[in-house]
Structure formats: structure tokens, C-alpha cells
């Protein structure tokens, strides 16, 4: 298969930057008019309020900005994380959550805007440092979109808000599929030897998003929204319409994760979106 042209690569990168911007804007609408006491509302993530969720996104946006623009500054951030591997995520969220809600919201908005500019200015072929393998700017934007959507789900759950799924979920689904082997590795398990076929019904119900060989004997099927909730561990498998055919595919759905880092605790049955 021929490599995509430079123009095609730049077009794809620009598209994901637009989607990331829109994902942030949609979450912003959920919290923009939230009274100060509402920021303390508990979310499904144990010990995290709405303020913690937004603070975490602001913190990780800053990390991405440093990765794109200040390699030395990012290296210092990574060193601090490695010095406290069990606490750095919670510590970063707690620090931001301690701000007054208006200041936290302003900080998050400014960070999103700065990251948007840095992504647009980044060379599409350069790989930038990250906590895992280096990533191109478009991949970094996809990862930021995935995390914004996932933490936005926590905020929506806390507020009892129902979000309309969009085609932006394609980025989340793709990361979830590509992270299959990582989900096994992070648990000390051997990755399946063969590819799976993944067939997801698009949010509008009119099409399908497909990954892997059409004739693969092991398969995963279901709504794209449910698959994204599964791989971001925002709902328990028992509450979702995702199905597997094959022993390895069954095992994957029990441990799937789209995010880097240790295996997450996931959610209890009945604890996901209504």
C-alpha cells in the first residue's frame, strides 16, 4: 500500500485538530455556567470532583504543549512523574481542583487555545516525546480528544447530562483497537497471535467502522459508542452492547483500555452512563 501523500497527511492532521477543538468546546458548554458549588460534585471516578476532571485535562493539555514546544520542560515534567508514579496524576488534578472555579476554567481554556496553535504549527512528520513512545502531532491530538471525551463523560454523568455521540468517536475507537496488545501487555499477558475483526455501528446508525481482516475468525461487534465507553472504562461490559466471538476476543473485552499507564479499575456493573 503506498504511503499517503504529504498533502493527505496534513489534511488528516487538520481534521483531527478541528475535532479536538470541538470536543473541548462541547465539554466547555457543560461547565461554563456551572455555579461554584457544582464544581465540587462527585464524578464516577473515586475521589474526583468535576473540578478534578477539568484540572486533569488542563494538566495533560499543558504536558502536550510542552512536548510540542519545550522538550526540556517536558522532560522535567516526566521526571517529576517518575518520582511519584502512584501519585502524580492525582496530585496534578488536586492542585488544579484547589483553584477557584473561574480561575480553573480560564486556565483550561487558555491551555486548550495554546495547544491548538502549537498543533497547527507542528511539523506533521515529526515525532514528539510523550510518556510512552514518541508521537506525531496528529496522534497526540487524537489522544487528547480521547481523554477529553472520556473525562467529559465523567462530568456529564455527574451532572446527569446525556451527550449526543458524534463521528468524533472514530478517533476514540481507533485508539481502542490499536491499543489491544497494550491492554494485554500492561497486565503481563501475552498478546493474541492473530488480528481481530472489529465492526462498530456508527453513531448515526447509517454506517459501520471496521478494523482488521474481514475474514478474521475472532470478532468484536457493537455500537461505536458502547465500544468507546468500554475501552475508556467509562462503563462495565455487562451494561454495553459490545459482543465478542472467540476466546481471545472475549478476554480482550474484559481488559480493554485505550489509555496509557497501569490497568484501570474500570466501573462496576450499573455504574456507567444511564
C-alpha positions in Angstrom: 0.0 0.0 0.0 1.5 3.4 -1.0 2.3 5.9 1.7 -0.2 8.8 2.0 1.0 12.0 0.4 2.2 14.9 2.4 -0.9 16.8 1.5 -3.1 14.0 2.6 -1.3 13.7 5.9 -1.6 17.4 6.6 -5.3 17.3 5.7 -5.9 14.4 8.1 -4.0 16.2 10.8 -6.0 19.4 10.3 -9.2 17.4 10.6 -8.3 15.9 13.9 -7.3 19.3 15.2 -10.8 20.6 14.4 -12.4 17.6 16.1 -10.2 18.1 19.2 -11.2 21.8 19.3 -14.9 20.8 19.0 -14.7 18.2 21.7 -13.2 20.7 24.1 -15.9 23.2 23.2 -18.7 20.7 23.9 -17.3 19.9 27.3 -16.9 23.6 28.0 -20.6 24.1 27.4 -21.3 21.7 30.2 -19.3 23.6 32.8 -19.3 27.2 31.6 -22.4 28.2 33.6 -21.9 25.8 36.5 -22.3 27.5 39.9 -19.2 27.3 42.1 -20.7 24.7 44.4 -21.4 22.5 41.4 -17.7 22.1 40.7 -17.4 20.0 43.9 -19.9 17.5 42.7 -18.6 13.9 42.8 -18.0 12.1 39.5 -17.9 8.4 38.9 -14.1 8.4 39.3 -13.5 7.8 43.0 -12.3 10.9 44.9 -12.6 13.1 41.8 -15.0 16.0 41.5 -15.9 17.9 38.4 -13.1 20.3 39.2 -10.6 17.4 39.4 -11.7 16.2 35.9 -11.2 19.7 34.3 -8.0 20.2 36.2 -6.6 16.9 34.9 -7.5 17.9 31.4 -5.7 21.3 31.9 -2.7 19.5 33.3 -2.4 17.0 30.4 -3.0 19.7 27.9 -0.1 21.6 29.4 2.0 18.4 29.2 1.1 18.0 25.5 2.0 21.7 24.9 5.4 21.2 26.5 6.0 18.1 24.4 5.4 20.1 21.3 7.3 23.2 22.2 9.7 22.7 25.0 11.4 19.3 25.1 13.5 20.2 28.2 10.4 21.4 30.1 8.5 18.2 29.2 11.5 16.1 30.3 11.3 17.8 33.7 7.6 17.0 33.9 8.3 13.4 33.1 11.0 13.2 35.7 8.6 14.5 38.3 6.0 11.9 37.3 8.5 9.1 37.5 9.5 10.3 41.0 5.9 9.8 42.2 4.4 7.2 39.7 1.4 6.4 42.0 0.5 10.0 42.8 1.4 12.3 40.0 -1.9 12.1 38.2 -4.0 12.6 41.4 -1.6 15.3 42.6 -1.9 17.2 39.4 -5.7 17.0 39.4 -5.8 18.0 43.1 -3.6 21.0 42.6 -5.8 22.4 39.8 -9.0 21.5 41.6 -7.9 23.7 44.5 -8.2 26.8 42.3 -11.3 28.9 42.3 -13.7 27.6 39.6 -13.4 30.7 37.4 -9.6 30.5 37.5 -9.6 26.8 36.7 -11.9 27.3 33.8 -9.8 30.2 32.5 -6.6 28.1 32.8 -8.2 25.2 31.0 -9.4 27.4 28.2 -6.1 29.2 27.8 -4.3 25.8 27.7 -6.6 24.5 25.0 -6.1 27.5 22.9 -2.3 27.4 23.2 -2.3 23.7 22.4 -4.4 24.3 19.3 -1.9 26.8 18.0 1.0 24.5 18.7 -0.6 21.6 17.0 -1.3 23.7 13.9 2.3 24.9 13.8 3.9 21.4 14.4 5.5 19.5 11.6 3.2 16.6 10.7 6.1 14.2 10.3 8.0 15.0 13.5 7.6 12.6 16.4 7.4 14.4 19.8 8.2 13.0 23.2 5.5 11.6 25.4 5.1 9.4 28.5 5.1 6.3 26.2 6.5 6.1 22.7 7.0 9.4 20.8 4.0 10.5 18.8 3.3 12.7 15.8 1.2 15.8 16.4 -1.9 14.2 14.8 -1.7 11.2 17.1 -1.2 13.4 20.1 -4.3 15.3 19.1 -6.3 12.1 18.8 -5.1 11.0 22.3 -6.1 14.4 23.7 -9.5 14.1 22.1 -9.9 10.6 23.6 -9.1 11.8 27.0 -11.3 14.9 26.7 -14.2 12.8 25.6 -13.7 10.3 28.4 -13.3 12.8 31.2 -16.2 14.7 29.7 -18.3 11.6 30.1 -17.4 11.7 33.8 -18.6 15.3 34.0 -21.7 14.5 32.1 -22.5 11.6 34.4 -22.0 13.8 37.5 -24.4 16.4 36.0 -27.0 13.8 34.8 -26.4 15.2 31.2 -26.9 13.0 28.2 -24.4 13.7 25.4 -25.2 13.0 21.7 -22.5 10.8 20.2 -20.8 12.1 17.1 -18.4 10.9 14.4 -15.6 12.2 16.6 -15.8 8.9 18.4 -14.0 7.4 15.4 -10.7 8.7 17.0 -11.5 7.0 20.3 -12.5 3.8 18.6 -9.3 3.7 16.5 -7.1 4.2 19.6 -9.0 1.5 21.4 -8.5 -1.0 18.6 -4.8 -0.1 18.2 -4.2 -0.5 22.0 -5.4 -4.1 22.0 -1.9 -5.6 22.6 -1.1 -2.9 25.1 -4.1 -3.9 27.2 -2.7 -7.4 27.4 0.9 -6.4 28.0 0.1 -4.0 30.9 -1.5 -7.0 32.7 1.5 -9.2 32.0 -0.5 -11.3 29.4 0.7 -12.4 26.0 -1.0 -10.6 23.1 -3.2 -12.7 20.8 -1.3 -14.0 17.8 -3.9 -13.0 15.3 -5.7 -9.9 14.4 -9.4 -9.5 15.3 -12.1 -8.1 13.1 -13.9 -5.2 14.8 -17.2 -3.9 13.3 -18.8 -1.0 15.0 -22.1 0.7 14.2 -21.5 4.4 13.6 -23.3 6.9 15.9 -25.9 7.8 13.2 -26.7 4.1 12.7 -26.2 4.5 9.0 -22.8 3.0 8.6 -20.1 0.8 10.1 -16.5 1.5 11.2 -14.4 -1.6 10.5 -10.9 -2.7 11.5 -8.9 -5.8 10.9 -9.2 -8.6 8.3 -12.7 -9.2 7.1 -12.2 -13.0 7.4 -10.6 -12.9 10.9 -12.2 -15.8 12.9 -12.3 -13.7 16.1 -14.6 -10.7 16.0 -15.9 -7.8 18.1 -19.2 -6.1 17.1 -21.5 -3.5 18.6 -22.3 0.2 18.7 -19.3 2.5 18.4 -20.5 4.5 21.5 -20.5 1.3 23.6 -17.1 0.3 22.4 -15.7 3.7 23.2 -17.3 3.6 26.7 -15.7 0.2 27.1 -12.1 1.0 26.1 -12.1 4.2 28.1 -13.5 2.2 31.1 -16.5 4.5 31.5 -19.0 1.7 31.7 -18.9 -2.0 32.5 -19.0 -4.5 29.7 -22.2 -6.0 31.2 -24.0 -2.7 30.6 -22.9 -2.4 27.0 -23.9 -3.9 23.7 -20.4 -5.0 22.6 -20.1 -8.7 21.8 -17.1 -10.9 21.1 -16.6 -14.1 19.1 -13.6 -16.1 20.1 -11.8 -16.8 23.4 -9.1 -14.1 22.9 -11.6 -11.5 21.8 -13.7 -12.3 24.9 -10.7 -11.8 27.1 -9.9 -8.5 25.4 -13.3 -7.1 26.2 -12.7 -7.8 29.8 -9.4 -5.8 29.9 -9.6 -3.3 27.1 -8.2 0.1 27.6 -7.5 3.0 25.3 -5.3 5.0 27.7 -1.6 4.6 28.6 -0.5 3.7 32.1 -1.5 1.0 34.5 -4.6 -1.1 34.1 -7.6 0.9 35.4 -10.1 -0.3 37.9 -12.9 0.1 35.5 -16.6 0.5 36.6 -18.9 -1.7 38.4 -22.0 -3.1 36.6 -24.7 -0.5 36.6 -22.2 2.3 37.2 -21.9 3.6 33.6 -24.0 6.2 31.7 -27.7 5.9 32.1 
